[in-house]
Amino acid sequence: MRKHEEIFQEAPREHKRGASSFVDDSQHMHDFYVKFGHNVQKTREKANFTQEEFSKKASIDRSYLSEIETGRRRVSLFIAFKIASLLGTTLDDLLEIMD
């Protein structure tokens, strides 16, 4: 398992449009959100919440939660922290990336 600090250290520093590093960074961030979403889903299911139940508890739309869990939606730090708190875990645990 790798912590989110390691993931960010590996990210390319350049973000020039059209440069290969921009494309690589974009793919890297997509993979990060997919893994984060998977951790949210796994933790939610372990807490015995359906998407409908948890989305109501978090005051977010169920479709938004679904998009977070599948990595199709980027989540703000505020929402990520809110999800972690309501699931009784830490943001650090949700940001833990599985190899």
N, C-alpha and C positions, 0 to 999 in steps of 0.2 A: 504494500500500500504506500502511496505517495501523498504527502500533504499538499495543499494548494500552494504553499510557498514555493515548492519545487516546480510546480507546473508553471507558475508565473516567471520563475527564473529562466526556464527553458524557452519562453516566448521570444521571438525575434524583436529587436529594439526598433528597427526601421519600419515605417508605415507609409511608404511612398506608393501612391496609386500606380498600378500597373507593374510594380516590382514584384518579383517572386516572393519576397518576404511578406508582402501584404497578403498574398493568396495563402501562404503557409500559415500566417497568423490567423486569418479568417477561419481556416479549417481547424486550427488548434482550438480556437474559442468555441466553434461549433461542437467539437468533441468534448470540451469542458462542460458545456451546458447539457449535453446529452447525459454525461456521467453524473452531473449534479442532479438532474431530473430523475435519473434512475435511483439515486440515493434517497431523494424525497419520496418517491413512490414506494420503495422498499420499507422505509421508516414508517410511512403512513399506513401501509398494509400491516406491518408488525404491530402498530397501535390499534388495529382493528377498526379503522375508519374507511368508509367508502369515499370516493371522490366527492360525491354529493354532500355527505356529512361534513367532511373536512373543509370543503370550499365554503360552506355556510359558517362554520366556526371561524374561518380565516377572513370572512367577509370579502371573498373574491368569487368570481364566476367559475363554475365548474369547468367550462371549456378553457379558461385561462389556466387553471390548475393542470388540466390534461396537456396543454401545450408546454407548460413548464416541465412536467414529468417526461415528456417525449423529447425535450431539448429543442423544440421548435420556437420557443419564446425565451428571450433574454429576460432575466428577472432583476429587479432593482435590489440593492442592498437592504432596503427597508423591508420589502416583501420576503426576501430570503431569511432575514432575521426573524420576522413574524412567523414564518412557517416553522423554523427551527424551534422557536419558543413554544408554539402551540403543540408541537410534536414531542415536547419534553426532551429535546436534545440541544446540542450546540450547533452554531453555524459551522464551526470547525469540523464537526462530525459529518455534516452534510456536504462539506467541501472536500472530504476525503475522497481521493480518486483511487479506484481499483485498477490494478494492472490486468 
